[in-house]
Amino acid sequence: GLRPTLAAVEAGKKILLANKEALVMSGALFMQAVRKSGSVLLPIDSEHN
């Protein structure tokens, strides 16, 4: 879910996203939190990037 994922971002954890729902629902907020915390965001879905 979005709340636990944002909590992990704010804790500076490495985030492996298997789906895009968090980004679709709150992209700007989510990416701002990633930049602010220094967290690492890695997509691991089956679609080519």
N, C-alpha and C positions, 0 to 999 in steps of 0.2 A: 504494500500500500504506500501511498504518498507520504503519510506522516512518518512511518519508520524509515523510509528512504531518506527523507529530509533530515531526520535526526542523525542518520549515519553520515550524511554529507556534512552536517554542522560539526560532527565529531572528527572530520578530516579523514574519514575512511575511504578506501578504494571502492567505487561503486561499479558493479557489473550489471548492466541493464539487459534483461532478456526480452523486454517488450518496451514499447514507446509510450505507454499510457501516461507515465509521470511527466514526460516531456510534452505530450500533446495537451494535457490538462493544465500544466503550470510551467511551461517552457522558460519564460523570462525569469520568474521567481526561482525556479530550480537552478538554472545556469548561473544566476547571480550568487546563490548560496554556494555553488561549486567553486566559483572564482574567489569568493570571500574566504572560504575555509581552506583553500588549497587542496581540496579533495580531487581525486582522479576519477573521471567518468569513462568507462569502457563499454561500448555496445557489444553484446555477445549473441545477438539474434541471428537467424539463419539468412537474412537478406544481405545482399552485398552492399557495402557502404560506398 
